[in-house]
């Protein structure tokens, strides 16, 4: 378990396919959303990858469902969601799960 994280916590898995819309505008919006998420109560961390063809997966970790719901309803985040549907993504999927167990190897070296 990562230091300071609760024994059980939640994850939001956001899988998406980027369009060929303006990459610099997307990068600014993505950077702002990371910055904003980090300020939200209950936010624990985030991992994100995107392949050259535009398929990406971002996993954010949260203390509880209430924190996730507050993030979903954040006004600036809702604006980014609208832009995502209109401009940035050809499709996306969001899944929420509860982490009840974790195992790791080599994290003490990071």
N, C-alpha and C positions, 0 to 999 in steps of 0.2 A: 504494500500500500504506500502511495506517495505520502511524504511527510505532511501532516496537517489535513489530510483528506479524511472524510468520514469512512467508516467500514463499508457502508452501502451508499451509493450515489447514483445519479441518473446521467444518461448520455443522450445527446441529440445527434443523429447521424443524418447529414445532409449530403445527398448524392446528386450531382448535377452534370448537365452537358452544356458547356459554354457555346454561345453563338460567336460569330466573327465580329460582333459589335466592337466599338472603340476600346481597345485593350487598356489604354491609360486611364480612361474614365472608370472602367471596371476595377482596376488596381486601386485607385483612390477610394472608391466605395468599399471595396473589400477591406482595405487597411482601416478605414473609419469604423467598419462594423466590428473588427477585432478589438480596436481601441475601446469602443462603446461597450462591447460584451464584457471586457475585463473590468469595467466599472460597475457592472450589475451585481447586486447582492446575490450570493449563492453561486457565482461563477467560480469554477475550480481550475479550468484549463482548456486547451484546444490543441488538436492535431489536424493538419490539412495537407493533402497532396492533390496535384492536378497533372495529368499527362499532357503531352504535346498536342494531342488531338482534342483536348478540351474536357475530357471526362474527369471529374473531381469528386473527392470525398473529404468532408470536413466533419470531425467529431468534436463536439463541445461537451464538457462535463459540468454537472450542476449538483448542488447539495440536495435539491428536491424539486418536485413537480411545480410548486408555487413559483420558484425562481425561473423555471422554463417558461411558464405562462406569463410572468411579468416581462421577460425578454421578448416573447412573441408579440406582446401588446405595446412594447416601446414604440413611440411615435416615429422616431428616426429609423428604427428597424423596419417598421411597416412601410415607410417610404422606400427603403431599399428593396423590400420584398416586391413592391409594385414595379420598380425598375427591373428587377430580376425577371418578372413575368413578361414585361413589355420588351425588354432589350437584351438582357445578359444571358438568359438561358433558353435553350430550345425545349428542355424538360428538366424537372427536378423531383426528388422524392425526399421526404423527411420522415424519419422513424425515431421513436423515443423508446429507450430501454432502461432497465434498472440493472446496475452492476452489483452483483452480490458476492462476487469472488474475483480475485485477480492473481495472476502469477507473473513473475518477471525473471529475467536473466540479465545480469550485467548493468542494471540501473545504478548500482552503487559506484560505478566508474564514470558516470556522466556528470 
